[in-house]
């Protein structure tokens, strides 16, 4: 479909132009907004990056309930690296990603052979095991208080300090890189295989696809990027603690992604921006926030199962149905006796 | 090792295990018959405890003697929670039967709604339900407070009752048939809607009883909802989602494990051991130690 409403450009060029405009807007906004809103944008970017990884696992038909724990593994790896071994931000960041990716690879190799329901449950168990291990291993991880006093990153002599803006640029860079890598993968031959594995795994297996290997690839890549985000979080908050990587946090990630629309690559990003923006914009109390999330989620699964991004398509179908009903009614009245 | 301490820990384990089994029976029934992994089940349990607190302490139906009015409050709480079960079966769960992701999302949404509404209605601080039956009983050197003996008895009796109900009555057999193959069961004239409604009533009612009877010991607090659902899921996976009896055995075993680790090692190590056991079981037998595969996942 290369028709773009009669414009003399291809759809691809239009998309790239649109993304460029979005990028320019996003990059200039922090200069104009207050520190608080830059912090909100940082939270949005974190949620979007984690949600994108979660959706990436979904493309192979596996549902993970422990994505926040992999961010936590990355965060702890980075924190221990910078506080105990060598104080270098890039090394810590890379370390977080690699450790989370390797843990994902090792765990995934074992647990990706079981049915989908059991996989979801095991990821939850892994997430809990991680949390209890961290609490128990007090000498290394500081127990329930976590690792404190993580130095703020300094890149090429530039110290980040307490200003929010450079942090936002940093996480935006991580978001762009992870989305680009995962999107290119999804659109390549490998990604087509992912979708085949999701839609019909016995058939994919009969076609000679090693479904376990493809799922493992997908899962460990997603874990790698979750680790990157986790180590960013560690540097951003200057501490890591087990309280921020619970099963509930994984649920939050998948709620954002689900509200945006799991079948659309842009879904998790839209969902994260929308939900974080709304919950911060309305300055909700602690008691109201779950009501808002739960209500929004129920509305979405009932009326827009494809997420917010399916709204244009769904509304078109609804309109068509409504128009057809109106036409039927008109015809019935036209044919009615005596008229 | 001290022998008395050993038996004490064992009894505590049975107590914990019978409470876990009250949660897990509901989870198994809802997963098997209504075909949704209900992540809100821990919150349902706490909701039952909240209603018991509400009727017993807040309103104070102290018309009769203390234990009788507690039983009255418990019955009211169970009725309300079971009614909620019927509503939830109709509105979100029936629509997402057998759809793992959508069902999970729906139950997480319900979990958040319950959390938020209870916090709005009754505040965030832990509610205290006074003791129902003070004093303790010494049984061959093992000392437990009377109320704990009662909880243990209630838990074990209910477990036995549910097992008998599932084995011996027509509706119980219908539920088992529907759990093992919904289409074939429907072809035999088993109404899937009736069966899943019944499963929700039993499951939610048992969770409410569990929450209500442990309220006098542990108090009422939303923070315990997540640990309970995790323990329930542990038991379900180790026992096997296709086998109710297996899940009960697994629940007792988990209670013992937790109790022994808490007494002799430390609680975190106990949790790690339990989750490690879960992973080992799934890898060796993906559908649980006692279970057969259930269709639709």
Interface residues (C-beta under 8 A of the other chain):
Chain A: X58 X63 X110 X111 X113 X114 X115 X116 X117 X118 X120 X121 X122 X124 X125 X126 X128 X129 X132 X133 X135 X136 X246 X247 X248 X251 X254 X255 X258 X262 X286 X287 X288 X289 X290 X291 X293 X294 X295 X297 X298 X301 X302 X305
Chain B: X37 X39 X92 X95 X96 X100 X101 X102 X104 X105 X106 X108 X109 X110 X111 X112 X113 X115 X116 X117 X119 X120 X124 X226 X230 X233 X234 X237 X241 X266 X268 X269 X271 X272 X275 X276 X278 X279 X282 X283 X286 X287 X293 X297
